[in-house]
Amino acid sequence: MLGLVTGIVFLIVVSFGIKRSLPAAIRESGSAAQTIVIKWNGPLNVAAAGVVLGVSDGLFQEVRLSPRLEAGADDEEVARAVVASDQVVGHVSAMGFLRARAAGLPIVAIAASYIANSVRLFVLDATVLRSPSDLIGKSLACKSSSEVGLVVEALISRNGVQRSLVKVTDASSTVSQLISGAVDVLPGYQEIEGAELRSLNVSYRTLDPGAFGIHIPGSVYIVSAQMLANSTRVAEAFVSALLASWARADLNPNRTAEVIAEALGASARPQNVIVLLEQQRDLIRPFGARMAELDLARWQDFQKLLLQQRLIADPVNLRAAIDFALVPDVYRKRSRSMQAD
């Protein structure tokens, strides 16, 4: 009984701390909540855990945001929706963001969703794939114009693998093709193809391109340049709520998994979701980085790769396209608010 009481007191104290850690200026309730749409670049998946939990638990409402989480079609649709409305916060891939910005869309990245990229190469458990050299003689399919295709090409070229010895087809591939043996290797995302394989109880192994020198950014949250020009309040409030949401997710992983599984639908099982949540910690906070921060050096290297692969024609002014100061500012305000309280 003493242990139970202690546990309850701990949860109350930590939950109170999460709420009070929001910057005081954002916590004030003197004005009406701002309606926003958080638009995802595809069907919702476990990568949306932070915003799903924040919406479910009212953490965005605590910073005077009234959010609606909406699934979109792809990066391009989300980027255009952000440009069309100051009430939309978009979630897009790093490549989708830079390509849209290079095409002239006035969008700005305000925070990282995944700091590290989640592209992985999946094989059935009986297939040997320990290093890029093991790709020789194996078949795989991926669109060359996609982020997955970019990672595969970089993995091959930067690790001295003779491209002609890898059977690469310029087409999309699926989990069912991997299972049937139509392809030996399935390039995809940890939270999408990886989640599907796990839900099907398929034994598989993965190769992480990051372990072989391919360090590119993951997904980002974007807003319109006009929104930031008018005021940074909504963007700061969004990031504050996002950080508080992830802190709460870590506090009780089992409950978080249940909330996320319910939001994702009948195909998601809490026991699988909790494994995926554990896997994505290194994507959200890799190499000791602070959650949501955007690293200039990583983005510079990524842009060079896009230029080399001719996926963008001209370099983007990264300091104008990415707000590198917003997330650190939110961390400072949270720290000052906790000290003042």
C-alpha positions as CSV (number, residue, x, y, z in Angstrom):
1,M,0.0,0.0,0.0
2,L,2.9,2.4,0.8
3,G,4.4,1.7,-2.6
4,L,1.1,2.4,-4.3
5,V,0.7,5.7,-2.5
6,T,4.2,6.7,-3.3
7,G,3.7,5.9,-7.0
8,I,0.5,8.0,-7.1
9,V,2.2,10.9,-5.4
10,F,5.1,10.6,-7.9
11,L,2.8,10.7,-10.9
12,I,0.9,13.8,-9.5
13,V,4.2,15.7,-8.9
14,V,5.6,14.9,-12.3
15,S,2.4,15.7,-14.1
16,F,2.3,19.0,-12.2
17,G,5.9,19.6,-13.2
18,I,5.1,19.0,-16.9
19,K,2.3,21.6,-16.8
20,R,4.3,24.2,-14.8
21,S,7.3,23.8,-17.1
22,L,5.4,25.4,-19.9
23,P,6.5,29.1,-20.3
24,A,4.4,31.4,-18.1
25,A,3.6,33.7,-21.1
26,I,2.2,30.7,-22.9
27,R,0.3,29.3,-19.9
28,E,-1.7,32.6,-19.4
29,S,-5.3,32.1,-20.3
30,G,-6.2,35.7,-21.0
31,S,-7.1,35.2,-24.6
32,A,-9.1,32.7,-26.6
33,A,-7.5,29.5,-27.9
34,Q,-6.1,29.7,-31.4
35,T,-7.5,27.0,-33.7
36,I,-4.8,25.0,-35.6
37,V,-4.7,22.0,-37.9
38,I,-1.7,19.7,-37.4
39,K,-1.5,18.1,-40.9
40,W,0.4,14.8,-41.3
41,N,2.0,13.8,-44.6
42,G,0.2,10.5,-44.9
43,P,-1.8,8.2,-42.7
44,L,-1.2,8.6,-39.0
45,N,1.5,6.3,-37.5
46,V,3.5,5.9,-34.4
47,A,5.7,8.9,-35.3
48,A,2.6,11.1,-34.4
49,A,2.7,9.8,-30.8
50,G,3.8,13.1,-29.4
51,V,1.0,15.2,-31.0
52,V,-1.6,12.4,-30.5
53,L,-1.0,12.2,-26.8
54,G,-0.8,16.0,-26.5
55,V,-4.2,16.4,-28.2
56,S,-5.7,13.5,-26.2
57,D,-4.5,14.9,-22.8
58,G,-5.3,18.5,-23.5
59,L,-1.6,19.7,-23.4
60,F,-2.1,21.9,-26.5
61,Q,-5.2,23.4,-25.0
62,E,-3.1,24.4,-21.9
63,V,-1.1,26.6,-24.2
64,R,-4.2,28.2,-25.8
65,L,-4.2,26.1,-28.9
66,S,-7.2,24.3,-30.2
67,P,-5.8,21.5,-32.4
68,R,-7.2,19.1,-35.0
69,L,-5.0,16.3,-36.2
70,E,-5.5,15.6,-39.8
71,A,-4.0,12.9,-42.2
72,G,-2.8,14.2,-45.5
73,A,-1.7,12.6,-48.8
74,D,2.0,13.5,-49.0
75,D,4.6,16.1,-48.4
76,E,3.5,18.3,-51.4
77,E,-0.1,18.5,-50.2
78,V,0.9,19.3,-46.7
79,A,3.4,22.1,-47.8
80,R,0.7,23.7,-50.0
81,A,-1.8,23.5,-47.2
82,V,0.6,25.3,-44.9
83,V,1.2,28.1,-47.5
84,A,-2.6,28.5,-47.9
85,S,-3.3,29.0,-44.2
86,D,-1.6,30.4,-41.1
87,Q,-3.7,28.0,-39.0
88,V,-1.9,24.9,-40.4
89,V,1.2,23.3,-38.8
90,G,2.5,20.7,-41.2
91,H,4.5,17.5,-40.8
92,V,6.8,16.6,-43.7
93,S,9.9,14.7,-44.6
94,A,13.2,16.5,-44.7
95,M,13.5,16.0,-48.4
96,G,9.9,17.1,-49.0
97,F,10.5,20.3,-47.1
98,L,13.7,21.2,-48.9
99,R,12.3,20.4,-52.3
100,A,9.2,22.5,-51.6
101,R,11.4,25.4,-50.3
102,A,13.7,25.1,-53.3
103,A,10.6,25.3,-55.5
104,G,9.8,28.7,-54.0
105,L,7.1,27.8,-51.4
106,P,7.3,30.3,-48.4
107,I,7.5,27.7,-45.7
108,V,9.8,27.5,-42.6
109,A,10.8,24.5,-40.5
110,I,10.3,25.3,-36.8
111,A,11.1,21.9,-35.1
112,A,12.3,18.4,-35.8
113,S,9.9,15.5,-35.4
114,Y,12.6,12.9,-35.9
115,I,16.0,14.4,-35.7
116,A,17.5,11.3,-37.3
117,N,16.0,9.6,-40.4
118,S,14.0,6.5,-39.9
119,V,14.7,4.8,-43.3
120,R,15.8,1.2,-42.9
121,L,16.5,-1.8,-45.2
122,F,14.4,-4.7,-44.2
123,V,15.1,-8.4,-45.0
124,L,13.5,-11.6,-43.9
125,D,15.2,-13.2,-41.0
126,A,17.0,-15.9,-43.1
127,T,18.6,-13.3,-45.4
128,V,22.1,-12.0,-44.6
129,L,22.3,-8.2,-44.5
130,R,25.0,-7.1,-42.1
131,S,26.6,-4.3,-44.2
132,P,26.1,-2.5,-47.5
133,S,28.4,-5.0,-49.3
134,D,25.8,-7.7,-48.6
135,L,23.5,-5.9,-51.1
136,I,25.5,-7.3,-53.9
137,G,23.5,-9.8,-55.9
138,K,20.3,-8.9,-54.0
139,S,17.1,-7.4,-55.5
140,L,15.3,-4.4,-54.2
141,A,12.9,-1.8,-55.5
142,C,12.5,1.9,-54.6
143,K,11.6,5.1,-56.4
144,S,14.8,7.0,-57.2
145,S,13.0,10.3,-56.7
146,S,11.9,9.4,-53.2
147,E,13.6,9.9,-49.8
148,V,14.0,6.2,-49.5
149,G,15.7,6.0,-52.9
150,L,18.0,8.9,-51.9
151,V,19.1,6.9,-48.8
152,V,19.7,3.7,-50.8
153,E,21.8,5.4,-53.5
154,A,23.8,7.2,-50.8
155,L,24.4,4.0,-48.9
156,I,25.6,2.2,-52.0
157,S,27.8,5.0,-53.4
158,R,29.4,6.1,-50.1
159,N,30.3,2.6,-49.0
160,G,32.1,1.6,-52.2
161,V,29.5,-0.9,-53.4
162,Q,29.5,-1.5,-57.1
163,R,26.1,-0.2,-58.2
164,S,25.9,-2.6,-61.2
165,L,26.0,-5.6,-58.9
166,V,22.9,-4.6,-56.9
167,K,19.6,-5.3,-58.6
168,V,17.8,-2.1,-58.1
169,T,14.4,-1.4,-59.8
170,D,13.1,2.1,-60.0
171,A,9.6,1.3,-58.5
172,S,7.8,1.2,-55.2
173,S,7.9,-2.1,-53.2
174,T,5.7,-3.5,-50.5
175,V,5.9,-5.7,-47.4
176,S,4.0,-8.4,-49.4
177,Q,6.7,-8.4,-52.1
178,L,9.3,-9.0,-49.4
179,I,7.3,-11.8,-47.8
180,S,6.6,-13.5,-51.2
181,G,10.3,-13.3,-52.3
182,A,9.6,-10.9,-55.2
183,V,12.3,-8.7,-53.7
184,D,15.2,-9.6,-51.3
185,V,15.4,-6.2,-49.6
186,L,12.6,-3.8,-48.8
187,P,13.8,-0.2,-48.2
188,G,11.2,1.6,-46.1
189,Y,10.5,3.4,-42.8
190,Q,10.8,2.0,-39.3
191,E,7.4,3.3,-38.3
192,I,5.6,2.2,-41.5
193,E,7.0,-0.9,-43.2
194,G,8.6,-1.9,-39.9
195,A,5.3,-1.6,-38.1
196,E,3.5,-3.6,-40.8
197,L,6.0,-6.5,-40.5
198,R,5.7,-6.5,-36.8
199,S,1.9,-6.5,-37.0
200,L,2.1,-9.5,-39.3
201,N,4.4,-11.4,-36.9
202,V,7.0,-11.7,-39.6
203,S,10.6,-12.4,-38.4
204,Y,12.9,-9.8,-40.0
205,R,16.1,-8.0,-39.6
206,T,17.1,-4.5,-40.5
207,L,20.2,-2.5,-41.7
208,D,20.4,1.0,-40.4
209,P,22.0,3.4,-43.0
210,G,23.1,5.7,-40.2
211,A,25.5,3.0,-39.0
212,F,27.3,3.3,-42.3
213,G,27.7,7.0,-42.5
214,I,24.3,8.1,-43.9
215,H,23.3,10.8,-41.4
216,I,20.4,12.8,-42.8
217,P,17.6,14.7,-41.0
218,G,14.3,13.0,-40.3
219,S,10.8,14.7,-40.5
220,V,10.1,18.3,-39.5
221,Y,7.2,20.5,-38.5
222,I,6.6,23.5,-40.8
223,V,4.6,26.7,-40.8
224,S,4.1,29.5,-43.3
225,A,6.7,32.3,-43.4
226,Q,3.8,34.7,-43.0
227,M,2.7,33.1,-39.7
228,L,6.2,33.6,-38.2
229,A,6.4,37.2,-39.6
230,N,3.1,38.0,-37.9
231,S,3.9,36.4,-34.6
232,T,5.9,33.5,-33.2
233,R,3.4,32.8,-30.4
234,V,1.6,29.9,-32.1
235,A,4.8,28.2,-33.2
236,E,6.3,28.6,-29.7
237,A,3.2,27.3,-28.0
238,F,3.1,24.3,-30.4
239,V,6.7,23.4,-29.6
240,S,6.1,23.8,-25.9
241,A,3.1,21.5,-26.0
242,L,5.0,19.0,-28.1
243,L,7.9,18.8,-25.6
244,A,5.5,18.4,-22.7
245,S,3.6,15.7,-24.7
246,W,6.8,13.6,-25.2
247,A,7.8,14.1,-21.5
248,R,4.4,12.6,-20.6
249,A,4.7,9.8,-23.1
250,D,8.0,8.7,-21.5
251,L,6.4,8.9,-18.0
252,N,4.0,6.1,-18.7
253,P,4.9,4.1,-21.9
254,N,2.1,1.5,-21.4
255,R,-0.6,4.1,-21.2
256,T,0.9,6.0,-24.1
257,A,0.9,2.8,-26.2
258,E,-2.8,2.3,-25.5
259,V,-3.7,5.9,-26.4
260,I,-1.7,5.7,-29.7
261,A,-3.1,2.3,-30.6
262,E,-6.6,3.5,-30.2
263,A,-5.9,6.6,-32.3
264,L,-4.3,4.5,-35.1
265,G,-7.2,2.0,-35.3
266,A,-7.9,-1.6,-35.0
267,S,-4.8,-2.8,-36.9
268,A,-2.5,-1.3,-34.2
269,R,-1.9,-3.4,-31.0
270,P,-0.5,-1.7,-27.8
271,Q,2.2,-4.4,-27.5
272,N,3.5,-3.6,-30.9
273,V,3.2,0.2,-30.4
274,I,5.3,0.1,-27.3
275,V,8.1,-1.6,-29.1
276,L,8.0,1.0,-31.9
277,L,7.9,3.8,-29.3
278,E,11.1,2.4,-27.7
279,Q,12.8,2.1,-31.2
280,Q,12.1,5.7,-32.0
281,R,13.8,7.2,-29.0
282,D,17.1,7.3,-30.9
283,L,15.3,9.1,-33.8
284,I,13.8,11.8,-31.5
285,R,16.9,12.3,-29.4
286,P,20.0,10.9,-31.2
287,F,23.6,11.4,-30.1
288,G,22.5,13.3,-26.9
289,A,20.7,16.0,-28.9
290,R,17.8,17.8,-27.4
291,M,14.3,16.8,-28.6
292,A,13.0,18.9,-31.6
293,E,16.2,20.8,-32.2
294,L,17.4,21.4,-35.8
295,D,21.1,21.0,-36.4
296,L,22.6,23.2,-39.1
297,A,25.5,20.9,-39.9
298,R,23.2,17.9,-40.5
299,W,21.1,20.0,-42.8
300,Q,24.1,21.3,-44.7
301,D,25.3,17.8,-45.4
302,F,21.8,16.8,-46.4
303,Q,21.5,19.6,-48.9
304,K,24.8,18.7,-50.5
305,L,23.5,15.2,-51.0
306,L,20.3,16.5,-52.6
307,L,22.3,18.7,-55.0
308,Q,24.6,15.7,-55.8
309,Q,21.7,13.5,-56.7
310,R,20.1,16.5,-58.6
311,L,16.9,16.3,-56.6
312,I,17.2,20.1,-56.1
313,A,18.7,22.4,-58.7
314,D,20.0,25.2,-56.5
315,P,21.0,25.5,-52.9
316,V,18.5,26.8,-50.4
317,N,19.4,29.5,-47.8
318,L,19.1,27.2,-44.8
319,R,19.2,30.0,-42.2
320,A,16.2,31.6,-43.9
321,A,14.3,28.4,-44.5
322,I,14.8,26.9,-41.0
323,D,14.3,28.7,-37.7
324,F,17.2,27.3,-35.7
325,A,16.5,29.7,-32.8
326,L,12.9,28.9,-32.0
327,V,13.3,25.5,-30.2
328,P,16.3,26.7,-28.1
329,D,14.2,29.8,-27.2
330,V,11.4,27.6,-26.0
331,Y,13.8,25.5,-23.9
332,R,15.2,28.7,-22.3
333,K,11.7,30.0,-21.5
334,R,10.7,26.6,-20.0
335,S,13.8,26.7,-17.8
336,R,13.2,30.3,-16.6
337,S,9.5,29.5,-16.0
338,M,10.5,26.5,-13.8
339,Q,13.0,28.6,-11.8
340,A,10.4,31.3,-11.3
341,D,7.7,28.9,-10.2
